[in-house]
Amino acid sequence: MDYLLEVGVEELPARLAEHLIDQLQQSGEKMLKENRIGFESVAAFTTPRRMTLYVEGIATVQTDLVEEVKGPPCKAAFDQSGEPTKAATGFAAGQKVPVSSLVVRKTPAGEYVFAEKRIEGRPVAAVLSEQLPALIKGLSFPRPMRWGDLDFRFIRPIRWLVSLLGDQVVDFEIGGLRPGCITYGLRNFSIEPLEVHSVEEYFNELKGASVILDQEERKQKIWMLFQEEAARVGGQVLPDDDLLEEITHLVESPTSLAGEFDSRFLKLPPEVVITPMREHQRYFPVWDESTRQTRSLFTGPLAQAINR
C-alpha cells in the first residue's frame, strides 16, 4: 500500500523549491520512523502549485513496541527463597504486568528487576491523522505568510489538500481545510477539478492533465525541448545549471520556443547580451559552434507555460 499527501498552494517561489523538497522528504521519513511506521521509500515533489509527499510500501499498522521499565534491585525484589517481595509485587502492579513476567537484568549498578511492556501498534491511518498537521506546520522557510483570519503561517496560502492511504482518505485539519479527493491541473488551462480516489489515480490524473510532477523528469523534458529548438535553428544551447533549475520550478508542463533578436546587438560584449537573457528573461542563449560565438537567437520556456 502507498500513501500520498498533496498540499495545494498559491505560486511557490522557484528559489525555495529544492529546499522544500529536501525538507519534506526528510521530515516525512522522520515522522514515519518516530511513529514506528514501516515503509519502503519516501519521495517528495513540488510544482508551482503543489507540494507532494509520496510513501511507497507503507505499513497499515504500527510496529509493536516492547518497552522495558527498570524496577527495584534484585536483592530487594526477591527473598532468600526466591519468592517475590512486596517491592516486586508493588512494582509489577504499578506496571500492570504479572509478577511472574518480571525479568532480571545485569546493569553496571548490579542486578535489577525489569518489567517488559508490549504496546500494540495502532492503525497507520489513525496515527497519520494525528501527525500530519505537525509535519506540515514543522516545515520552515523564510518569511512565511498569513492569510484570512487564520493564526497560521505557511510559505504560501494553502488552497486544497489530498491525503490518501491507498484509496482511503486520511482526515486531518490545518489552515481551516480538510483533505478530500480533489486536486487541480494547470492553472488557467485546467479549470475543472480532478477527482482522485486512490494514489494510483492521483498520478494518472495529473499525467492526463499534462502535469509532470517529478521535478527531475520535468528538468530532463525542459532540457530536451530547448536542445531541440536550438538544433532546429542550427545551434546549440549554452548550458546553465542554475537557470535550468529555476525554470524547472517555474512550470508544471514544459513548453518551449525559439526566438531571434537584432544581430547588431552582438557587437556588444557577450556578457552584456547573455546576462539579461538568462537573469531577466529566463532564456538560454544559442551558441554557434562553427563561429564560436553567440548567435542572435535564444530558446526558453513559452511565456504562457510560466504563468500556468
Secondary structure, 3 states (H helix, E strand, C coil): CCEEEEEEECCCCHHHHHHHHHHHHHHHHHHHHHCCCCCCEEEEEEECCEEEEEEECCCCECCCEEEEEEEEEHHHHECCCCCECHHHHHHHHHHCCCHHHCEEEEECCEEEEEEEEEECCCEHHHHHHHHHHHHHHCCCCCCCECCCCCCCCECCCEEEEEEEECCEECCCCECCECCECEECCCCCCCCCCEECCCHHHHHHHHHHCCCCCCHHHHHHHHHHHHHHHHHHCCCEECCCHHHHHHHHCCCCCCCEEEEECCHHHHHCCHHHHHHHHHHCCCCEEEEECCCCEEEEEEEEECHHHHCC
